[in-house]
Amino acid sequence: MYAVHVVTSKLILASASPRRAEILHNAGYAFSVVSSAIDETPIPGETAEAMVQRLADAKAELVAARSVGPAIVIAADTAVLVGTQILGKPRTTEDARQMLQSLSGVTHSVITGVSLVRLPDVERRSFVEATRVQFSMLTPEDIEDYLATGEPFDKAGAYAIQGRAGRFIPRIEGCYFNVVGMPLARLARELAELGYRAGMADAAGV
């Protein structure tokens, strides 16, 4: 049974990602943004699912420790998985080029870990969402043209499905918003279970 005592809680997005903020804003949520910079170095032998959940939890805990309730902190971390290889954000042009070459013509997974912390009672929710993404074959010219746009360089896996890379993606299986960085439908369900109700007034803005 859903809790109802935090209807007036504010939402805090523990992320500087403009894409996550846009998803929440367009869905009608009012929220504030608090930076959650942490060390995102992978742990050797760690699975992609464990990594994104660990990082999301760390971001949420960092921001929750600096926040005053009533509030619900939302944190997320996204990774691209090709076989057993985890692709984060490219550090260099060559790094981005190699990522795009590895994605060409294959179906990969986009995995997002999400962590919610309700304040002041510190009730937590955590989950991982996965979406399968099919990529078309990319020619060397496709890759070089895409690199020249600058779009790959702050994106996990070196591409943005909502941007120019959308032309390379004929099919996905699962949540589209998860590929962008925030599994919206699952998030809404988890927020409801924490007692949050988005009012129509929220749609006025962030």
Contacts in CASP RR format, 6 or more apart in sequence:
PFRMAT RR
TARGET T0000
AUTHOR 0000-0000-0000
METHOD contacts of the structure
MODEL  1
MYAVHVVTSKLILASASPRRAEILHNAGYAFSVVSSAIDETPIPGETAEA
MVQRLADAKAELVAARSVGPAIVIAADTAVLVGTQILGKPRTTEDARQML
QSLSGVTHSVITGVSLVRLPDVERRSFVEATRVQFSMLTPEDIEDYLATG
EPFDKAGAYAIQGRAGRFIPRIEGCYFNVVGMPLARLARELAELGYRAGM
ADAAGV
2 192 0 8 1.000
2 193 0 8 1.000
2 195 0 8 1.000
3 193 0 8 1.000
3 194 0 8 1.000
3 195 0 8 1.000
4 195 0 8 1.000
5 195 0 8 1.000
6 70 0 8 1.000
6 72 0 8 1.000
6 118 0 8 1.000
6 194 0 8 1.000
6 195 0 8 1.000
6 196 0 8 1.000
7 195 0 8 1.000
7 196 0 8 1.000
7 197 0 8 1.000
8 70 0 8 1.000
9 69 0 8 1.000
9 70 0 8 1.000
9 71 0 8 1.000
9 72 0 8 1.000
9 118 0 8 1.000
9 119 0 8 1.000
9 195 0 8 1.000
9 196 0 8 1.000
10 30 0 8 1.000
10 31 0 8 1.000
10 32 0 8 1.000
10 69 0 8 1.000
10 70 0 8 1.000
10 71 0 8 1.000
10 72 0 8 1.000
11 24 0 8 1.000
11 29 0 8 1.000
11 30 0 8 1.000
11 31 0 8 1.000
11 32 0 8 1.000
11 71 0 8 1.000
11 72 0 8 1.000
11 74 0 8 1.000
11 191 0 8 1.000
11 196 0 8 1.000
12 31 0 8 1.000
12 32 0 8 1.000
12 33 0 8 1.000
12 34 0 8 1.000
12 63 0 8 1.000
12 67 0 8 1.000
12 71 0 8 1.000
12 72 0 8 1.000
12 73 0 8 1.000
12 74 0 8 1.000
13 20 0 8 1.000
13 21 0 8 1.000
13 24 0 8 1.000
13 31 0 8 1.000
13 32 0 8 1.000
13 33 0 8 1.000
13 34 0 8 1.000
13 74 0 8 1.000
13 75 0 8 1.000
14 34 0 8 1.000
14 36 0 8 1.000
14 59 0 8 1.000
14 60 0 8 1.000
14 62 0 8 1.000
14 63 0 8 1.000
14 73 0 8 1.000
14 74 0 8 1.000
14 75 0 8 1.000
15 21 0 8 1.000
15 33 0 8 1.000
15 36 0 8 1.000
15 59 0 8 1.000
15 74 0 8 1.000
15 75 0 8 1.000
15 76 0 8 1.000
16 33 0 8 1.000
16 35 0 8 1.000
16 36 0 8 1.000
16 37 0 8 1.000
17 76 0 8 1.000
17 181 0 8 1.000
19 160 0 8 1.000
19 162 0 8 1.000
19 180 0 8 1.000
19 181 0 8 1.000
19 182 0 8 1.000
20 76 0 8 1.000
20 180 0 8 1.000
20 181 0 8 1.000
20 182 0 8 1.000
21 31 0 8 1.000
21 33 0 8 1.000
21 206 0 8 1.000
23 177 0 8 1.000
23 180 0 8 1.000
23 181 0 8 1.000
23 182 0 8 1.000
23 184 0 8 1.000
24 31 0 8 1.000
24 74 0 8 1.000
24 182 0 8 1.000
24 206 0 8 1.000
25 31 0 8 1.000
25 205 0 8 1.000
25 206 0 8 1.000
27 184 0 8 1.000
27 188 0 8 1.000
27 198 0 8 1.000
28 198 0 8 1.000
28 202 0 8 1.000
28 203 0 8 1.000
28 205 0 8 1.000
29 198 0 8 1.000
29 202 0 8 1.000
30 198 0 8 1.000
30 201 0 8 1.000
30 202 0 8 1.000
30 204 0 8 1.000
30 205 0 8 1.000
30 206 0 8 1.000
31 74 0 8 1.000
31 206 0 8 1.000
32 206 0 8 1.000
33 206 0 8 1.000
34 63 0 8 1.000
34 66 0 8 1.000
34 67 0 8 1.000
34 73 0 8 1.000
36 59 0 8 1.000
36 60 0 8 1.000
36 62 0 8 1.000
36 63 0 8 1.000
36 75 0 8 1.000
38 55 0 8 1.000
38 58 0 8 1.000
38 59 0 8 1.000
38 62 0 8 1.000
40 55 0 8 1.000
40 77 0 8 1.000
42 51 0 8 1.000
42 86 0 8 1.000
43 51 0 8 1.000
43 54 0 8 1.000
46 54 0 8 1.000
48 79 0 8 1.000
48 81 0 8 1.000
48 86 0 8 1.000
48 109 0 8 1.000
48 111 0 8 1.000
49 111 0 8 1.000
49 113 0 8 1.000
49 128 0 8 1.000
49 130 0 8 1.000
51 77 0 8 1.000
51 79 0 8 1.000
51 86 0 8 1.000
52 77 0 8 1.000
52 78 0 8 1.000
52 79 0 8 1.000
52 111 0 8 1.000
52 112 0 8 1.000
52 113 0 8 1.000
52 128 0 8 1.000
53 77 0 8 1.000
53 113 0 8 1.000
53 115 0 8 1.000
53 126 0 8 1.000
53 128 0 8 1.000
55 77 0 8 1.000
55 113 0 8 1.000
56 75 0 8 1.000
56 76 0 8 1.000
56 77 0 8 1.000
56 112 0 8 1.000
56 113 0 8 1.000
56 114 0 8 1.000
56 115 0 8 1.000
56 126 0 8 1.000
57 75 0 8 1.000
57 115 0 8 1.000
57 126 0 8 1.000
59 75 0 8 1.000
59 76 0 8 1.000
59 77 0 8 1.000
59 115 0 8 1.000
60 73 0 8 1.000
60 74 0 8 1.000
60 75 0 8 1.000
60 115 0 8 1.000
60 116 0 8 1.000
60 117 0 8 1.000
60 124 0 8 1.000
61 115 0 8 1.000
61 117 0 8 1.000
63 73 0 8 1.000
63 75 0 8 1.000
64 73 0 8 1.000
64 117 0 8 1.000
64 119 0 8 1.000
64 122 0 8 1.000
67 73 0 8 1.000
67 119 0 8 1.000
68 119 0 8 1.000
68 120 0 8 1.000
69 119 0 8 1.000
69 120 0 8 1.000
70 118 0 8 1.000
70 119 0 8 1.000
70 120 0 8 1.000
71 118 0 8 1.000
71 119 0 8 1.000
72 116 0 8 1.000
72 117 0 8 1.000
72 118 0 8 1.000
72 119 0 8 1.000
72 191 0 8 1.000
72 194 0 8 1.000
72 196 0 8 1.000
73 115 0 8 1.000
73 116 0 8 1.000
73 117 0 8 1.000
73 118 0 8 1.000
73 119 0 8 1.000
74 114 0 8 1.000
74 115 0 8 1.000
74 116 0 8 1.000
74 187 0 8 1.000
75 114 0 8 1.000
75 115 0 8 1.000
75 116 0 8 1.000
76 112 0 8 1.000
76 113 0 8 1.000
76 114 0 8 1.000
76 115 0 8 1.000
76 181 0 8 1.000
76 182 0 8 1.000
77 112 0 8 1.000
77 113 0 8 1.000
78 110 0 8 1.000
78 111 0 8 1.000
78 112 0 8 1.000
78 113 0 8 1.000
78 156 0 8 1.000
78 178 0 8 1.000
78 181 0 8 1.000
79 86 0 8 1.000
79 87 0 8 1.000
79 88 0 8 1.000
79 110 0 8 1.000
79 111 0 8 1.000
79 112 0 8 1.000
79 156 0 8 1.000
80 86 0 8 1.000
80 87 0 8 1.000
80 88 0 8 1.000
80 99 0 8 1.000
80 103 0 8 1.000
80 108 0 8 1.000
80 109 0 8 1.000
80 110 0 8 1.000
80 111 0 8 1.000
80 156 0 8 1.000
80 157 0 8 1.000
81 87 0 8 1.000
81 108 0 8 1.000
81 109 0 8 1.000
81 110 0 8 1.000
81 111 0 8 1.000
82 102 0 8 1.000
82 103 0 8 1.000
82 106 0 8 1.000
82 108 0 8 1.000
83 108 0 8 1.000
85 102 0 8 1.000
87 99 0 8 1.000
87 102 0 8 1.000
87 103 0 8 1.000
87 156 0 8 1.000
87 157 0 8 1.000
87 158 0 8 1.000
88 99 0 8 1.000
88 156 0 8 1.000
88 157 0 8 1.000
89 153 0 8 1.000
89 154 0 8 1.000
89 155 0 8 1.000
89 156 0 8 1.000
89 157 0 8 1.000
89 158 0 8 1.000
90 96 0 8 1.000
90 99 0 8 1.000
90 152 0 8 1.000
90 153 0 8 1.000
90 157 0 8 1.000
90 158 0 8 1.000
93 147 0 8 1.000
95 158 0 8 1.000
96 147 0 8 1.000
96 152 0 8 1.000
96 153 0 8 1.000
96 158 0 8 1.000
97 143 0 8 1.000
97 147 0 8 1.000
99 152 0 8 1.000
99 157 0 8 1.000
99 158 0 8 1.000
99 159 0 8 1.000
100 138 0 8 1.000
100 143 0 8 1.000
100 146 0 8 1.000
100 147 0 8 1.000
100 152 0 8 1.000
100 158 0 8 1.000
100 159 0 8 1.000
101 138 0 8 1.000
101 143 0 8 1.000
103 135 0 8 1.000
103 138 0 8 1.000
103 157 0 8 1.000
103 158 0 8 1.000
103 159 0 8 1.000
104 135 0 8 1.000
104 136 0 8 1.000
104 137 0 8 1.000
104 138 0 8 1.000
104 143 0 8 1.000
105 134 0 8 1.000
105 135 0 8 1.000
105 136 0 8 1.000
105 137 0 8 1.000
105 138 0 8 1.000
106 134 0 8 1.000
106 135 0 8 1.000
107 132 0 8 1.000
107 133 0 8 1.000
107 134 0 8 1.000
107 135 0 8 1.000
108 132 0 8 1.000
108 133 0 8 1.000
108 135 0 8 1.000
109 130 0 8 1.000
109 131 0 8 1.000
109 132 0 8 1.000
109 133 0 8 1.000
110 130 0 8 1.000
110 131 0 8 1.000
110 133 0 8 1.000
110 156 0 8 1.000
110 178 0 8 1.000
110 179 0 8 1.000
110 181 0 8 1.000
111 128 0 8 1.000
111 129 0 8 1.000
111 130 0 8 1.000
112 128 0 8 1.000
112 129 0 8 1.000
112 130 0 8 1.000
112 178 0 8 1.000
112 181 0 8 1.000
112 182 0 8 1.000
112 183 0 8 1.000
113 126 0 8 1.000
113 127 0 8 1.000
113 128 0 8 1.000
113 129 0 8 1.000
114 125 0 8 1.000
114 126 0 8 1.000
114 127 0 8 1.000
114 128 0 8 1.000
114 129 0 8 1.000
114 182 0 8 1.000
114 183 0 8 1.000
114 186 0 8 1.000
114 187 0 8 1.000
114 190 0 8 1.000
115 124 0 8 1.000
115 125 0 8 1.000
115 126 0 8 1.000
116 124 0 8 1.000
116 125 0 8 1.000
116 126 0 8 1.000
116 190 0 8 1.000
116 191 0 8 1.000
116 194 0 8 1.000
117 123 0 8 1.000
117 124 0 8 1.000
118 124 0 8 1.000
118 194 0 8 1.000
123 194 0 8 1.000
125 190 0 8 1.000
125 193 0 8 1.000
125 194 0 8 1.000
127 186 0 8 1.000
127 190 0 8 1.000
129 175 0 8 1.000
129 178 0 8 1.000
129 183 0 8 1.000
129 186 0 8 1.000
130 174 0 8 1.000
130 178 0 8 1.000
131 172 0 8 1.000
131 173 0 8 1.000
131 174 0 8 1.000
131 175 0 8 1.000
131 176 0 8 1.000
131 178 0 8 1.000
131 179 0 8 1.000
131 183 0 8 1.000
132 172 0 8 1.000
132 173 0 8 1.000
132 174 0 8 1.000
133 161 0 8 1.000
133 169 0 8 1.000
133 171 0 8 1.000
133 172 0 8 1.000
133 179 0 8 1.000
134 169 0 8 1.000
134 170 0 8 1.000
134 171 0 8 1.000
134 172 0 8 1.000
135 168 0 8 1.000
135 169 0 8 1.000
136 168 0 8 1.000
136 169 0 8 1.000
136 170 0 8 1.000
138 146 0 8 1.000
138 168 0 8 1.000
142 168 0 8 1.000
146 152 0 8 1.000
146 159 0 8 1.000
146 164 0 8 1.000
146 165 0 8 1.000
149 164 0 8 1.000
151 159 0 8 1.000
151 160 0 8 1.000
151 163 0 8 1.000
151 164 0 8 1.000
151 165 0 8 1.000
152 158 0 8 1.000
152 159 0 8 1.000
152 160 0 8 1.000
152 165 0 8 1.000
159 165 0 8 1.000
159 168 0 8 1.000
160 166 0 8 1.000
160 180 0 8 1.000
161 169 0 8 1.000
161 172 0 8 1.000
161 176 0 8 1.000
161 179 0 8 1.000
161 180 0 8 1.000
162 180 0 8 1.000
172 179 0 8 1.000
175 183 0 8 1.000
175 184 0 8 1.000
175 185 0 8 1.000
175 186 0 8 1.000
177 183 0 8 1.000
177 184 0 8 1.000
177 185 0 8 1.000
188 198 0 8 1.000
191 198 0 8 1.000
END
